[in-house]
Amino acid sequence: MQRKFTVIGHPLGHTMSPFIHDALFRLSGRPAAYGAADIPPADLAARYAELRQLDGFNVTIPHKQTIIPLLDELDESAARYGAVNVVACGEKAVGYNTDAYGFLKSLETAGIPLAGDVVLCGCGGVARTMAYEALLAGCRLTLAVRNSDLPAAGKLKEELEEAIPGAQIGIISLSGLAGTFDLLINATPVGMYPHADAMVVTEEQLAGCRHVFDAVYNPRRTLLLGTAQRLGIPAVGGMPMLVWQAVRAHEIWDGVEYDVRDIQQLVEDSYGEMERLFQK
């Protein structure tokens, strides 16, 4: 009997998940069918029995938190971040979070260190995960946000300080950001298609950063990445994170390992598929 997996979210639009996961199943030699299920929030509980019949599924916005009460167990990663993006269905349905793994592997394969002074633009769900990882790596963290997000950044700071004793965290408005940083992380949607002419910081602010990570993966060359490259700053975009978090899902589901060169090729192929989808 063919194994079945899917991604759930709402709205899904041009999701990259089927393309990436189909490729990973082929690479591992563990064939399976992978689909996409657009499930409105009001329908999640009613559709859960259907999902439970699958071998596993991925979870994206807006279900990453609301899926949790329906599951039997949470892995340590999901419990820490309060969000699930991978579910393994067996005797029990266990939720995992692989976003942190994807983030760390993206930096590692790009040769970008997670160390020193880090400025993190944004304070939403993905920013929260990156903030934890930066602090766990011993970084000094500055949260740079819009003025309207300063209260939310304050709450995140309190949470992080409680969870990680000794954490060094500052908060500043994006307009007031100045100085030098070892790594700038864009964890906001600024610069995402179709608003590709926007950048979360100014060129002057960017010039003070030694490395850049942009979580946006569409377009491939965001204004932030293009400006960083023009300034000679090593930078990486969001597609490697998307692919590596999927790799971790397959490690969970099938216990498989992948050659780094194959994954790097899949990143390139995924950019090509993304450009094909959005040129329609």
MARFILUM-513902 format. One record per residue (C-alpha): residue in one letter; x, y, z. Coordinates in Angstrom, 1 decimal, padded with zeros to 4 digits. Layout:
BEGIN
kelum->A, east->X, north->Y, up->Z
...
! end
This chain:
BEGIN
kelum->M, east->000.0, north->000.0, up->000.0
kelum->Q, east->001.4, north->003.4, up->-001.0
kelum->R, east->002.3, north->005.7, up->001.9
kelum->K, east->000.6, north->009.1, up->001.9
kelum->F, east->001.7, north->012.5, up->003.2
kelum->T, east->000.4, north->016.0, up->002.7
kelum->V, east->000.9, north->019.6, up->003.7
kelum->I, east->-002.0, north->021.5, up->005.3
kelum->G, east->-002.5, north->025.3, up->005.5
kelum->H, east->-004.8, north->028.1, up->004.4
kelum->P, east->-004.5, north->029.5, up->001.9
kelum->L, east->-001.9, north->027.3, up->000.3
kelum->G, east->-001.6, north->029.1, up->-003.1
kelum->H, east->001.6, north->028.1, up->-004.9
kelum->T, east->003.1, north->025.9, up->-002.1
kelum->M, east->006.6, north->024.5, up->-002.7
kelum->S, east->006.1, north->021.5, up->-000.4
kelum->P, east->004.9, north->018.9, up->-003.0
kelum->F, east->007.9, north->019.7, up->-005.3
kelum->I, east->010.5, north->019.5, up->-002.4
kelum->H, east->009.1, north->016.5, up->-000.7
kelum->D, east->008.5, north->014.5, up->-003.9
kelum->A, east->012.2, north->015.1, up->-004.7
kelum->L, east->013.3, north->014.0, up->-001.2
kelum->F, east->011.2, north->010.8, up->-001.4
kelum->R, east->012.9, north->010.0, up->-004.8
kelum->L, east->016.4, north->010.7, up->-003.3
kelum->S, east->015.8, north->008.5, up->-000.3
kelum->G, east->014.3, north->005.6, up->-002.4
kelum->R, east->011.3, north->005.6, up->-000.1
kelum->P, east->008.4, north->006.3, up->-002.5
kelum->A, east->005.2, north->008.0, up->-001.3
kelum->A, east->002.4, north->010.2, up->-002.5
kelum->Y, east->002.5, north->013.8, up->-001.3
kelum->G, east->-000.4, north->016.2, up->-001.7
kelum->A, east->-001.7, north->019.5, up->-000.5
kelum->A, east->-004.8, north->020.2, up->001.5
kelum->D, east->-006.2, north->023.7, up->001.9
kelum->I, east->-008.0, north->023.5, up->005.2
kelum->P, east->-009.7, north->026.6, up->006.6
kelum->P, east->-009.2, north->027.1, up->010.4
kelum->A, east->-012.8, north->026.3, up->011.2
kelum->D, east->-012.5, north->022.9, up->009.5
kelum->L, east->-009.2, north->021.7, up->011.1
kelum->A, east->-010.8, north->019.7, up->014.0
kelum->A, east->-013.3, north->018.0, up->011.7
kelum->R, east->-010.6, north->017.1, up->009.2
kelum->Y, east->-008.2, north->015.7, up->011.8
kelum->A, east->-009.5, north->012.1, up->011.6
kelum->E, east->-008.7, north->012.2, up->007.9
kelum->L, east->-005.2, north->013.5, up->008.5
kelum->R, east->-004.7, north->010.8, up->011.1
kelum->Q, east->-005.0, north->008.2, up->008.4
kelum->L, east->-001.9, north->009.5, up->006.7
kelum->D, east->001.7, north->008.4, up->007.4
kelum->G, east->002.6, north->012.0, up->008.2
kelum->F, east->001.9, north->015.6, up->007.2
kelum->N, east->003.4, north->019.1, up->007.2
kelum->V, east->001.8, north->022.1, up->008.8
kelum->T, east->001.9, north->025.7, up->007.7
kelum->I, east->000.1, north->028.9, up->008.5
kelum->P, east->-002.4, north->029.2, up->010.2
kelum->H, east->-002.4, north->025.7, up->011.8
kelum->K, east->001.1, north->025.6, up->013.5
kelum->Q, east->-000.4, north->026.3, up->016.9
kelum->T, east->-004.0, north->025.1, up->016.6
kelum->I, east->-002.9, north->021.6, up->015.6
kelum->I, east->-001.2, north->021.1, up->018.9
kelum->P, east->-004.3, north->020.2, up->021.1
kelum->L, east->-005.2, north->017.5, up->018.5
kelum->L, east->-001.9, north->015.7, up->018.8
kelum->D, east->-000.9, north->012.9, up->021.2
kelum->E, east->002.7, north->014.2, up->021.9
kelum->L, east->005.1, north->017.0, up->021.1
kelum->D, east->008.8, north->016.6, up->020.5
kelum->E, east->011.1, north->018.8, up->022.5
kelum->S, east->011.5, north->021.2, up->019.5
kelum->A, east->007.8, north->021.7, up->019.1
kelum->A, east->007.3, north->022.2, up->022.8
kelum->R, east->010.0, north->024.8, up->023.0
kelum->Y, east->008.7, north->026.9, up->020.1
kelum->G, east->005.0, north->026.2, up->020.7
kelum->A, east->004.6, north->025.5, up->017.1
kelum->V, east->004.4, north->022.3, up->014.9
kelum->N, east->005.3, north->022.1, up->011.2
kelum->V, east->005.8, north->018.3, up->011.0
kelum->V, east->003.6, north->015.5, up->012.3
kelum->A, east->004.6, north->011.8, up->012.3
kelum->C, east->001.5, north->009.5, up->012.3
kelum->G, east->001.9, north->006.1, up->013.9
kelum->E, east->000.5, north->004.6, up->017.0
kelum->K, east->000.6, north->008.2, up->018.2
kelum->A, east->000.6, north->011.4, up->016.3
kelum->V, east->003.7, north->013.3, up->017.3
kelum->G, east->004.4, north->016.9, up->016.5
kelum->Y, east->007.8, north->018.4, up->015.6
kelum->N, east->009.3, north->021.7, up->014.7
kelum->T, east->012.0, north->021.6, up->012.1
kelum->D, east->012.3, north->025.3, up->011.3
kelum->A, east->015.2, north->025.8, up->013.7
kelum->Y, east->017.1, north->022.9, up->012.0
kelum->G, east->016.4, north->024.5, up->008.6
kelum->F, east->017.7, north->027.8, up->009.8
kelum->L, east->020.9, north->026.4, up->011.3
kelum->K, east->021.7, north->024.2, up->008.4
kelum->S, east->021.2, north->027.1, up->006.0
kelum->L, east->023.7, north->029.2, up->007.8
kelum->E, east->026.1, north->026.2, up->008.1
kelum->T, east->026.1, north->025.3, up->004.5
kelum->A, east->026.5, north->029.0, up->003.5
kelum->G, east->029.5, north->029.3, up->005.8
kelum->I, east->027.8, north->032.0, up->007.9
kelum->P, east->028.5, north->031.8, up->011.6
kelum->L, east->025.8, north->032.3, up->014.2
kelum->A, east->027.9, north->034.2, up->016.7
kelum->G, east->028.7, north->037.6, up->018.2
kelum->D, east->026.2, north->040.5, up->017.8
kelum->V, east->023.1, north->039.5, up->015.9
kelum->V, east->020.3, north->041.9, up->014.9
kelum->L, east->017.0, north->040.2, up->014.2
kelum->C, east->014.4, north->042.1, up->012.2
kelum->G, east->010.9, north->041.0, up->013.3
kelum->C, east->009.3, north->039.4, up->016.3
kelum->G, east->006.8, north->037.0, up->014.8
kelum->G, east->006.7, north->033.2, up->014.8
kelum->V, east->009.8, north->032.5, up->012.7
kelum->A, east->011.7, north->035.4, up->014.4
kelum->R, east->010.9, north->033.7, up->017.7
kelum->T, east->012.6, north->030.5, up->016.6
kelum->M, east->015.6, north->032.3, up->015.3
kelum->A, east->015.9, north->034.4, up->018.5
kelum->Y, east->016.0, north->031.2, up->020.6
kelum->E, east->018.7, north->029.7, up->018.4
kelum->A, east->020.8, north->032.8, up->018.4
kelum->L, east->020.7, north->033.0, up->022.2
kelum->L, east->021.3, north->029.3, up->022.7
kelum->A, east->024.4, north->029.8, up->020.5
kelum->G, east->025.6, north->032.5, up->022.9
kelum->C, east->024.9, north->035.5, up->020.7
kelum->R, east->024.1, north->039.0, up->021.9
kelum->L, east->020.7, north->039.7, up->020.3
kelum->T, east->019.0, north->043.0, up->019.2
kelum->L, east->015.4, north->042.8, up->018.2
kelum->A, east->014.7, north->045.5, up->015.5
kelum->V, east->011.0, north->046.1, up->014.9
kelum->R, east->008.5, north->048.6, up->013.6
kelum->N, east->007.3, north->051.1, up->016.3
kelum->S, east->003.9, north->049.4, up->016.3
kelum->D, east->005.6, north->046.0, up->017.1
kelum->L, east->007.6, north->047.3, up->020.1
kelum->P, east->005.1, north->046.0, up->022.7
kelum->A, east->005.2, north->042.5, up->021.0
kelum->A, east->009.0, north->042.6, up->021.0
kelum->G, east->009.0, north->043.5, up->024.7
kelum->K, east->006.9, north->040.4, up->025.4
kelum->L, east->009.2, north->038.2, up->023.4
kelum->K, east->012.2, north->039.6, up->025.3
kelum->E, east->010.6, north->038.7, up->028.6
kelum->E, east->009.8, north->035.2, up->027.4
kelum->L, east->013.4, north->034.7, up->026.1
kelum->E, east->015.0, north->036.0, up->029.3
kelum->E, east->012.8, north->033.6, up->031.4
kelum->A, east->013.6, north->030.6, up->029.2
kelum->I, east->017.4, north->031.4, up->028.7
kelum->P, east->019.0, north->032.7, up->031.9
kelum->G, east->021.7, north->035.3, up->031.1
kelum->A, east->020.4, north->036.0, up->027.7
kelum->Q, east->021.6, north->039.4, up->026.4
kelum->I, east->018.7, north->041.1, up->024.5
kelum->G, east->018.1, north->044.6, up->023.3
kelum->I, east->015.2, north->046.2, up->021.5
kelum->I, east->015.3, north->049.0, up->019.0
kelum->S, east->013.0, north->050.5, up->016.4
kelum->L, east->014.1, north->049.7, up->012.8
kelum->S, east->014.3, north->053.5, up->012.1
kelum->G, east->016.8, north->053.8, up->015.0
kelum->L, east->019.0, north->050.9, up->014.1
kelum->A, east->022.7, north->051.8, up->013.9
kelum->G, east->026.1, north->050.3, up->014.6
kelum->T, east->027.9, north->047.1, up->013.5
kelum->F, east->026.6, north->043.6, up->013.7
kelum->D, east->028.1, north->040.2, up->012.9
kelum->L, east->024.8, north->039.0, up->011.4
kelum->L, east->021.6, north->040.6, up->010.3
kelum->I, east->018.5, north->038.4, up->010.0
kelum->N, east->015.4, north->039.4, up->008.2
kelum->A, east->012.5, north->037.4, up->009.7
kelum->T, east->009.8, north->039.7, up->008.3
kelum->P, east->008.0, north->039.4, up->004.9
kelum->V, east->009.5, north->042.7, up->003.7
kelum->G, east->010.9, north->042.2, up->000.2
kelum->M, east->008.7, north->039.2, up->-000.6
kelum->Y, east->007.0, north->038.8, up->-004.0
kelum->P, east->005.2, north->040.8, up->-005.3
kelum->H, east->006.7, north->043.7, up->-003.2
kelum->A, east->010.3, north->042.9, up->-004.2
kelum->D, east->011.4, north->046.5, up->-004.3
kelum->A, east->011.3, north->046.8, up->-000.5
kelum->M, east->014.1, north->046.3, up->002.0
kelum->V, east->013.7, north->046.0, up->005.8
kelum->V, east->016.8, north->048.2, up->006.5
kelum->T, east->018.5, north->051.0, up->004.7
kelum->E, east->021.7, north->050.5, up->002.7
kelum->E, east->023.5, north->052.5, up->005.3
kelum->Q, east->022.3, north->050.3, up->008.1
kelum->L, east->023.1, north->047.2, up->006.1
kelum->A, east->026.7, north->048.3, up->005.5
kelum->G, east->027.3, north->047.8, up->009.2
kelum->C, east->026.6, north->044.1, up->009.0
kelum->R, east->029.1, north->041.4, up->008.3
kelum->H, east->026.7, north->038.7, up->007.2
kelum->V, east->023.0, north->038.5, up->006.1
kelum->F, east->020.3, north->035.9, up->006.3
kelum->D, east->017.0, north->036.7, up->004.6
kelum->A, east->014.1, north->034.3, up->005.4
kelum->V, east->012.3, north->035.5, up->002.2
kelum->Y, east->012.7, north->032.9, up->-000.6
kelum->N, east->010.6, north->034.5, up->-003.3
kelum->P, east->012.2, north->036.2, up->-005.2
kelum->R, east->015.5, north->034.4, up->-005.2
kelum->R, east->017.4, north->037.7, up->-005.2
kelum->T, east->015.6, north->040.0, up->-002.8
kelum->L, east->016.6, north->043.7, up->-002.7
kelum->L, east->018.2, north->042.9, up->000.7
kelum->L, east->020.3, north->040.1, up->-000.8
kelum->G, east->021.2, north->042.0, up->-003.9
kelum->T, east->022.3, north->045.0, up->-001.9
kelum->A, east->024.3, north->042.9, up->000.5
kelum->Q, east->026.1, north->041.2, up->-002.4
kelum->R, east->026.8, north->044.5, up->-004.0
kelum->L, east->028.4, north->045.7, up->-000.8
kelum->G, east->030.5, north->042.5, up->-000.6
kelum->I, east->028.6, north->041.1, up->002.4
kelum->P, east->028.1, north->037.2, up->002.5
kelum->A, east->024.4, north->036.6, up->002.3
kelum->V, east->021.9, north->033.7, up->002.0
kelum->G, east->018.2, north->033.6, up->001.2
kelum->G, east->015.3, north->031.6, up->002.5
kelum->M, east->015.1, north->028.7, up->000.1
kelum->P, east->017.8, north->026.6, up->001.8
kelum->M, east->016.0, north->026.9, up->005.1
kelum->L, east->012.8, north->025.7, up->003.4
kelum->V, east->014.5, north->022.7, up->001.9
kelum->W, east->016.5, north->021.8, up->005.0
kelum->Q, east->013.5, north->021.9, up->007.3
kelum->A, east->011.9, north->019.5, up->004.8
kelum->V, east->015.0, north->017.3, up->004.9
kelum->R, east->014.6, north->017.1, up->008.7
kelum->A, east->011.0, north->015.9, up->008.2
kelum->H, east->012.2, north->013.0, up->006.2
kelum->E, east->014.8, north->012.1, up->008.8
kelum->I, east->011.9, north->012.0, up->011.3
kelum->W, east->009.5, north->010.0, up->009.0
kelum->D, east->012.0, north->007.6, up->007.5
kelum->G, east->015.3, north->007.8, up->009.4
kelum->V, east->017.1, north->008.6, up->006.2
kelum->E, east->020.2, north->010.7, up->005.6
kelum->Y, east->021.0, north->012.8, up->002.5
kelum->D, east->024.2, north->013.9, up->000.7
kelum->V, east->024.7, north->017.6, up->001.2
kelum->R, east->025.4, north->018.0, up->-002.5
kelum->D, east->022.0, north->016.5, up->-003.4
kelum->I, east->020.3, north->019.0, up->-001.1
kelum->Q, east->022.3, north->021.9, up->-002.5
kelum->Q, east->021.1, north->020.8, up->-006.0
kelum->L, east->017.5, north->020.5, up->-004.7
kelum->V, east->017.8, north->024.1, up->-003.5
kelum->E, east->018.7, north->025.2, up->-007.0
kelum->D, east->015.9, north->023.1, up->-008.5
kelum->S, east->013.4, north->024.5, up->-006.1
kelum->Y, east->014.4, north->028.1, up->-007.1
kelum->G, east->013.8, north->027.0, up->-010.7
kelum->E, east->010.4, north->025.5, up->-009.8
kelum->M, east->009.4, north->028.6, up->-007.8
kelum->E, east->010.3, north->030.9, up->-010.7
kelum->R, east->008.3, north->028.7, up->-013.1
kelum->L, east->005.2, north->028.8, up->-010.8
kelum->F, east->005.3, north->032.6, up->-010.3
kelum->Q, east->005.9, north->033.4, up->-014.0
kelum->K, east->002.5, north->032.0, up->-014.8
! end
